[in-house]
């Protein structure tokens, strides 16, 4: 996988693509923004209150009474209560809106992942995928909630501050606000560096997760070869790389935050100089200057909050970008526009001049294979590992599409029938056993979720999984036999790719594969030649077609 830090979509384009998820909850969003506006009232009104009090205390012409002070205090108390209620809604329901959006995006990502081909999973590490649909989308939750309200609040405060400050002193206000465009240019440039740093960080944590997953899932192999030290070295390499990238990220954050503090100081310096001179020349009152300083403080605090939010903003944008990396991955195996349900009558399977090469490495596995499997015929494919036996079986349910020729079931080109009807009619028992979370009974019934307990038990017994310690439907014992044939039994399918099943589960299973009447059985040649399947060797050879791919 390429480093995504080197390839990205522009932020405006990402926001536009993200907007439909946000608009699903526009009522909550609108009320959230209304509450955000209410939280600005205190910050806008307080400087005016302090200006009035200061002018009243310094101007003999203004009489300051207890009643006036109490009324101002009551006004501020009411505004604070409104602020508290609005903040409660923003912190509660506003965050819940973000959770809804996260759930929707994760649902869409997972649904798209289910449609992607084997090629995608061969070329993409599971750790990367997990990072994108968990951690990344959590950051999107925070982004979806905070981004609209933070920018909305900032817009209100900046606009209100500008108007009120102009009322006090237009020249002074213009000088103060002249710093804002310069600050914006510097912030944007540093933001781009920060975003690139976050992308590199996300990519590396995905690589680290994938490495850890590999090591933990392969613990039996690690211990068998006493390779713990080698795994520690691999982990340390990835861990150190992540440390280096994270250090660079914090350096970028430090540069960003330092620039904002310097601009804060510059704006205060302007107020001190220009405001002091205005007092000297009598162009501004003491109360107005107090209010001016408070409004400038509000303005600076607003800008600083936006700057501090930049880290969360970039995390959210990066999460959105990585989400759309999944969504934009093309689905290679799809229904043709004219696809119809497969109609199985007799069950004949025909390979006509079939060629195949894997799309990632263009390795030509099959060349011009012609094979006709008659209805009711049992077929064993015998050949060395890598000869194309499993590949040939994987082409029937369209795990991959042929690169040449065609495959027909009862005369129907499988590329012109619906995938669901095709895969419901074809059963493939993989040579690699995967045990899903849950009970053994649930795993056996995976291909038929509505199977009764009697059906599950019958399937387990047919697989000889009812012997001694292996028969525990409610437990999590490794009942390899039952798991490996679950689909063939549960849905009465007639195609099984056994591969090295005999080696894993014992010679009786190879016998059973033939006795059950599976239509296609794929065995490694040495298993037959070495006589490992005992009395069934001749029977298998009598029903074997050796396909040279």
WOBEL-V421636 format. One record per residue. N is the residue number from 1. SS is DSSP state (hx for helix, st for strand, lp for the rest). Layout:
# WOBEL-V421636
n->[N:N]
ss->[SS:SS]
This chain:
# WOBEL-V421636
n->[1:2:3:4:5:6:7:8:9:10:11:12:13:14:15:16:17:18:19:20:21:22:23:24:25:26:27:28:29:30:31:32:33:34:35:36:37:38:39:40:41:42:43:44:45:46:47:48:49:50:51:52:53:54:55:56:57:58:59:60:61:62:63:64:65:66:67:68:69:70:71:72:73:74:75:76:77:78:79:80:81:82:83:84:85:86:87:88:89:90:91:92:93:94:95:96:97:98:99:100:101:102:103:104:105:106:107:108:109:110:111:112:113:114:115:116:117:118:119:120:121:122:123:124:125:126:127:128:129:130:131:132:133:134:135:136:137:138:139:140:141:142:143:144:145:146:147:148:149:150:151:152:153:154:155:156:157:158:159:160:161:162:163:164:165:166:167:168:169:170:171:172:173:174:175:176:177:178:179:180:181:182:183:184:185:186:187:188:189:190:191:192:193:194:195:196:197:198:199:200:201:202:203:204:205:206:207:208:209:210:211:212:213:214:215:216:217:218:219:220:221:222:223:224:225:226:227:228:229:230:231:232:233:234:235:236:237:238:239:240:241:242:243:244:245:246:247:248:249:250:251:252:253:254:255:256:257:258:259:260:261:262:263:264:265:266:267:268:269:270:271:272:273:274:275:276:277:278:279:280:281:282:283:284:285:286:287:288:289:290:291:292:293:294:295:296:297:298:299:300:301:302:303:304:305:306:307:308:309:310:311:312:313:314:315:316:317:318:319:320:321:322:323:324:325:326:327:328:329:330:331:332:333:334:335:336:337:338:339:340:341:342:343:344:345:346:347:348:349:350:351:352:353:354:355:356:357:358:359:360:361:362:363:364:365:366:367:368:369:370:371:372:373:374:375:376:377:378:379:380:381:382:383:384:385:386:387:388:389:390:391:392:393:394:395:396:397:398:399:400:401:402:403:404:405:406:407:408:409:410:411:412:413:414:415:416:417:418:419:420:421:422:423:424:425:426:427:428:429:430:431:432:433:434:435:436:437:438:439:440:441:442:443:444:445:446:447:448:449:450:451:452:453:454:455:456:457:458:459:460:461:462:463:464:465:466:467:468:469:470:471:472:473:474:475:476:477:478:479:480:481:482:483:484:485:486:487:488:489:490:491:492:493:494:495:496:497:498:499:500:501:502:503:504:505:506:507:508:509:510:511:512:513:514:515:516:517:518:519:520:521:522:523:524:525:526:527:528:529:530:531:532:533:534:535:536:537:538:539:540:541:542:543:544:545:546:547:548:549]
ss->[lp:lp:lp:hx:hx:hx:lp:lp:lp:lp:hx:hx:hx:hx:hx:hx:hx:hx:hx:hx:hx:hx:hx:lp:lp:hx:hx:hx:hx:hx:hx:hx:hx:hx:hx:hx:hx:hx:lp:lp:hx:hx:hx:hx:hx:hx:hx:hx:hx:hx:hx:hx:hx:hx:hx:hx:hx:hx:lp:lp:lp:lp:lp:lp:lp:hx:hx:hx:hx:hx:hx:hx:hx:hx:hx:hx:hx:hx:hx:hx:hx:hx:hx:hx:hx:hx:hx:hx:hx:hx:hx:hx:hx:hx:hx:hx:hx:hx:hx:hx:hx:hx:hx:hx:hx:hx:hx:hx:hx:hx:hx:hx:hx:hx:hx:lp:lp:hx:hx:hx:hx:hx:hx:lp:lp:hx:hx:hx:hx:hx:hx:hx:hx:lp:hx:hx:hx:hx:hx:hx:hx:hx:hx:hx:hx:hx:hx:hx:hx:hx:hx:hx:hx:hx:hx:hx:hx:hx:hx:hx:hx:hx:hx:hx:hx:hx:hx:hx:lp:hx:hx:hx:hx:hx:hx:hx:hx:hx:hx:hx:hx:hx:hx:hx:hx:hx:hx:hx:hx:hx:hx:hx:hx:hx:hx:hx:hx:hx:hx:hx:hx:hx:hx:hx:hx:hx:hx:hx:hx:hx:hx:hx:hx:hx:hx:hx:hx:lp:hx:hx:hx:hx:hx:hx:lp:lp:lp:hx:hx:hx:hx:hx:hx:hx:hx:hx:hx:hx:hx:hx:hx:hx:hx:hx:hx:hx:hx:hx:hx:hx:hx:hx:hx:hx:hx:hx:hx:hx:hx:hx:hx:hx:hx:hx:hx:hx:hx:hx:hx:hx:hx:hx:hx:hx:hx:hx:hx:hx:hx:hx:lp:lp:lp:lp:lp:hx:hx:hx:hx:hx:hx:hx:hx:hx:hx:hx:hx:hx:hx:hx:hx:hx:hx:hx:hx:hx:hx:hx:hx:hx:hx:hx:hx:hx:hx:hx:hx:hx:hx:hx:hx:hx:hx:hx:hx:hx:hx:lp:lp:lp:lp:lp:lp:lp:lp:lp:lp:lp:lp:st:lp:lp:lp:lp:lp:lp:lp:lp:st:st:st:st:st:st:st:st:st:lp:lp:lp:lp:lp:lp:st:st:st:st:st:st:st:st:st:st:lp:lp:lp:lp:lp:st:st:st:st:st:lp:lp:lp:lp:lp:hx:hx:hx:hx:hx:hx:hx:hx:lp:lp:lp:lp:lp:lp:lp:st:st:st:st:st:st:lp:lp:st:st:hx:hx:hx:st:lp:hx:hx:hx:hx:hx:hx:hx:lp:lp:lp:lp:lp:lp:lp:lp:lp:lp:lp:lp:lp:lp:hx:hx:hx:hx:hx:lp:lp:lp:lp:lp:lp:lp:lp:hx:hx:hx:hx:hx:hx:hx:hx:hx:hx:lp:lp:lp:lp:lp:hx:hx:hx:lp:lp:lp:lp:lp:lp:lp:lp:lp:hx:hx:hx:hx:hx:lp:hx:hx:hx:hx:hx:lp:lp:lp:lp:lp:lp:lp:lp:st:lp:hx:hx:hx:hx:hx:lp:hx:hx:hx:hx:hx:hx:hx:hx:hx:lp:lp:lp:lp:st:st:st:st:st:hx:hx:hx:hx:hx:lp:lp:lp:lp:hx:hx:hx:hx:hx:hx:hx:hx:hx:lp:st:lp:lp:lp:lp:lp]
